[in-house]
Amino acid sequence: MKRFKIGGVPEHFNLPWRLAIEEGKLTSLDVEMHWSDMTGGTGQMIKGLQTGNLDVAVLLTEGITKSILQGLNAKIVAVYVTTPLHWGIHVPYHSDIQTVSQLENQTFAISREGSGSHLMAYVKASQEGWDLSKLKFNVVGDVYGGLWALQNDQAQAFLWEKYTTHPFTEQHKCRYIDEVVTPWPCFVIAVRNEVLKENVELIKQICEAVHLRAKEFKANSNAAEMIAWRYNLNIQEVNSWLKETDWNYNNESMIHSFENVVDYLIKLDLVSESDTYDWKERLFI
């Protein structure tokens, strides 16, 4: 039996993975997946792939694309969530900040360098026409670090998936003022090159099994209740999220979508032109 160490954020997007593992959907493939919750997000998972602590990671498209182009020994094996991510822009609850324009030259809390909260701050700043060289960041580890930074005047803004943070806005731990939507499919599955050498077909079969479980889950009339209970989320919010979220039910490659990712990374000066040479061959199996 093959055993793989897999990591992903402890959020609703990954419930199909968790269900596939818990329900034994992968046992027919003679594989055992050891799941680890990665509260530090994409930056933490990239580190896990670098060190070998993870074999497989379910992580944000922009973060893993940047890391592979800059030398990470891993490949994207599948798009996992085909729809964009809605990043909430959060500020301290009692601050006088009401609009995104007031955040220019302010400090953004980010989970790690290269994380989604980091890269999407650049995307939003670019959309606003700000000087990207003047962006300021405070590395805080995870969502709880971000909340702490807002509450303790260590940052004036924090980007995180808006449905995950909704309970915190209800508790007045932060305030939502706007959102920024990723202009690409938001989550992909990446695997270390060393693991792929002997397991390409098996990894593909695992992804297909998880995508099938996602399709079954999306069709389940109790899906919203399952998510709300498991992740302590408001059911109305979950219903809204489900309407705007789709997984890769048909195992599409969606390579064309990555042209936009690469173009954005170059535009934001997060990768160099030389980093993107032969990018399709370097990113994908």
JOSULUR-V850002 format. One record per residue. PSI is psi as a letter, one per 30 degrees, with the letter a starting at -180 (NA if undefined). D_FIRST is the distance of its C-alpha to the first C-alpha in whole Angstrom. Layout:
((PSI	D_FIRST) (PSI	D_FIRST))
This chain:
((k	0) (k	4) (k	7) (k	10) (k	13) (k	16) (k	19) (l	22) (k	26) (i	26) (l	28) (f	29) (e	27) (g	24) (e	24) (e	22) (e	19) (e	19) (e	20) (e	17) (e	15) (e	17) (g	17) (g	14) (f	15) (f	11) (f	9) (f	10) (g	9) (h	5) (k	5) (k	7) (k	10) (j	13) (k	16) (k	19) (k	23) (i	25) (f	29) (g	30) (a	29) (e	28) (e	30) (e	27) (e	24) (e	26) (e	26) (e	23) (e	22) (e	24) (f	23) (g	19) (f	19) (k	18) (e	15) (k	17) (k	20) (j	22) (l	25) (k	29) (e	30) (e	33) (e	31) (e	28) (e	31) (e	33) (e	30) (e	29) (f	32) (g	33) (f	31) (k	27) (i	25) (l	23) (l	23) (k	23) (f	21) (k	23) (k	26) (e	24) (k	28) (f	31) (l	34) (l	35) (k	35) (j	38) (j	39) (k	42) (j	44) (k	45) (l	48) (k	49) (e	51) (g	54) (l	55) (g	57) (k	55) (f	55) (l	54) (e	51) (f	54) (f	55) (f	52) (k	53) (g	53) (l	51) (k	48) (k	45) (k	42) (l	39) (e	35) (l	35) (k	36) (f	34) (l	33) (e	34) (f	37) (e	38) (e	38) (f	39) (e	42) (e	43) (e	43) (e	45) (e	48) (e	48) (e	49) (f	51) (g	53) (l	52) (j	53) (f	49) (f	50) (g	51) (k	48) (k	47) (l	44) (j	43) (k	39) (f	39) (e	35) (a	34) (e	36) (e	37) (e	39) (e	40) (e	42) (e	43) (e	45) (e	46) (f	48) (g	49) (h	51) (f	48) (l	47) (f	49) (l	46) (k	43) (k	40) (l	37) (k	36) (f	39) (e	37) (e	35) (f	39) (e	41) (e	41) (e	42) (e	45) (e	46) (g	46) (g	48) (f	46) (l	46) (k	48) (k	47) (f	49) (a	47) (l	44) (k	43) (k	40) (k	38) (h	39) (l	36) (k	32) (e	31) (k	27) (l	25) (k	21) (k	21) (k	18) (k	19) (e	20) (e	18) (e	14) (f	16) (e	17) (g	14) (g	12) (e	15) (e	15) (e	12) (e	13) (e	16) (e	15) (e	14) (e	17) (e	19) (e	17) (e	18) (e	22) (e	22) (e	21) (e	24) (e	26) (e	26) (e	27) (e	30) (f	31) (k	31) (f	35) (g	33) (e	31) (e	34) (e	34) (e	31) (e	31) (e	34) (e	33) (e	30) (g	31) (h	35) (l	36) (k	40) (e	39) (e	42) (e	40) (e	37) (e	38) (e	40) (e	37) (e	35) (f	38) (g	37) (k	33) (k	31) (l	28) (i	26) (e	26) (g	27) (h	25) (k	28) (e	28) (g	31) (e	31) (f	35) (f	35) (f	34) (e	37) (e	39) (e	36) (e	37) (e	41) (e	41) (e	39) (e	42) (e	45) (g	44) (h	44) (f	40) (l	39) (l	42) (e	42) (f	41) (f	38) (g	37) (k	38) (h	35) (e	34) (e	32) (e	30) (f	29) (e	28) (l	26) (NA	23))
